[in-house]
Amino acid sequence: MQARAAGSLTGTVGTHALVLPDDERAALLARVREYLASRPETATGRFDLPIVTLAERMVLRPRVQAVKS
């Protein structure tokens, strides 16, 4: 769990939205702020945000040489 506030969560979303054009990024962040303000769990003060990490483990195999015919 991570203690967050609506402003800090919006800021985090903003860092992941840097690839968007400025107008789309601003619209997305406005929607995030509106959503967080509309929820009793996140509208005032701090809240706990569950952090989930997904990982995959892979093994690199040696390349197989193609057989020419």
Secondary structure as a PSIPRED ss2 file (coil, helix, strand):
# PSIPRED VFORMAT (PSIPRED V4.0)

   1 M C   1.000  0.000  0.000
   2 Q E   0.000  0.000  1.000
   3 A E   0.000  0.000  1.000
   4 R E   0.000  0.000  1.000
   5 A E   0.000  0.000  1.000
   6 A H   0.000  1.000  0.000
   7 G H   0.000  1.000  0.000
   8 S H   0.000  1.000  0.000
   9 L H   0.000  1.000  0.000
  10 T H   0.000  1.000  0.000
  11 G H   0.000  1.000  0.000
  12 T H   0.000  1.000  0.000
  13 V H   0.000  1.000  0.000
  14 G H   0.000  1.000  0.000
  15 T H   0.000  1.000  0.000
  16 H H   0.000  1.000  0.000
  17 A C   1.000  0.000  0.000
  18 L C   1.000  0.000  0.000
  19 V C   1.000  0.000  0.000
  20 L C   1.000  0.000  0.000
  21 P C   1.000  0.000  0.000
  22 D H   0.000  1.000  0.000
  23 D H   0.000  1.000  0.000
  24 E H   0.000  1.000  0.000
  25 R H   0.000  1.000  0.000
  26 A H   0.000  1.000  0.000
  27 A H   0.000  1.000  0.000
  28 L H   0.000  1.000  0.000
  29 L H   0.000  1.000  0.000
  30 A H   0.000  1.000  0.000
  31 R H   0.000  1.000  0.000
  32 V H   0.000  1.000  0.000
  33 R H   0.000  1.000  0.000
  34 E H   0.000  1.000  0.000
  35 Y H   0.000  1.000  0.000
  36 L H   0.000  1.000  0.000
  37 A H   0.000  1.000  0.000
  38 S H   0.000  1.000  0.000
  39 R C   1.000  0.000  0.000
  40 P C   1.000  0.000  0.000
  41 E C   1.000  0.000  0.000
  42 T C   1.000  0.000  0.000
  43 A C   1.000  0.000  0.000
  44 T C   1.000  0.000  0.000
  45 G C   1.000  0.000  0.000
  46 R E   0.000  0.000  1.000
  47 F E   0.000  0.000  1.000
  48 D E   0.000  0.000  1.000
  49 L E   0.000  0.000  1.000
  50 P C   1.000  0.000  0.000
  51 I C   1.000  0.000  0.000
  52 V C   1.000  0.000  0.000
  53 T C   1.000  0.000  0.000
  54 L C   1.000  0.000  0.000
  55 A C   1.000  0.000  0.000
  56 E C   1.000  0.000  0.000
  57 R C   1.000  0.000  0.000
  58 M C   1.000  0.000  0.000
  59 V C   1.000  0.000  0.000
  60 L C   1.000  0.000  0.000
  61 R C   1.000  0.000  0.000
  62 P C   1.000  0.000  0.000
  63 R C   1.000  0.000  0.000
  64 V C   1.000  0.000  0.000
  65 Q C   1.000  0.000  0.000
  66 A C   1.000  0.000  0.000
  67 V C   1.000  0.000  0.000
  68 K C   1.000  0.000  0.000
  69 S C   1.000  0.000  0.000
